[in-house]
């Protein structure tokens, strides 16, 4: 949740050309024992915008999670984006 605004910045940048775009992305990734993201995969998206997908991928890959007491932890999460204004 604390990283949601980082993803929102990617979405807001893409809105400059696609003002009515909305939809969701489902990603899966793993977190290693140091809290680093690896194995990030886009599972599903109903927004076909390569720049937005690339931006979101870079942001998620940069996230740091707390250390864990196991080799890795698998995560699967859906992010929903909606325009903040109506055209």
Long-range contacts (C-beta under 8 A, 24 or more apart in sequence): 3-59, 3-60, 3-63, 4-79, 6-59, 7-56, 7-59, 7-60, 7-79, 7-81, 8-81, 9-59, 10-52, 10-55, 10-56, 10-59, 11-52, 11-56, 11-81, 13-51, 13-52, 13-55, 14-49, 14-51, 14-52, 14-55, 15-83, 18-49, 19-83, 19-87, 20-83, 20-87, 21-47, 21-49, 21-81, 21-83, 22-47, 22-81, 22-82, 22-83, 23-47, 23-80, 23-81, 24-78, 24-79, 24-80, 24-81, 25-53, 25-56, 25-78, 25-79, 25-81, 26-76, 26-77, 26-78, 26-79, 27-56, 27-60, 27-76, 27-77, 27-78, 27-79, 28-74, 28-75, 28-76, 28-77, 29-60, 29-74, 29-75, 30-72, 30-73, 30-74, 30-75, 31-65, 31-68, 31-72, 31-73, 31-75, 32-71, 32-72, 33-67, 33-68, 33-69, 33-70, 33-71, 33-72, 34-67, 35-64, 35-65, 35-66, 35-67, 35-68, 36-64, 36-65, 37-61, 37-62, 37-63, 37-65, 38-72, 43-76, 47-81
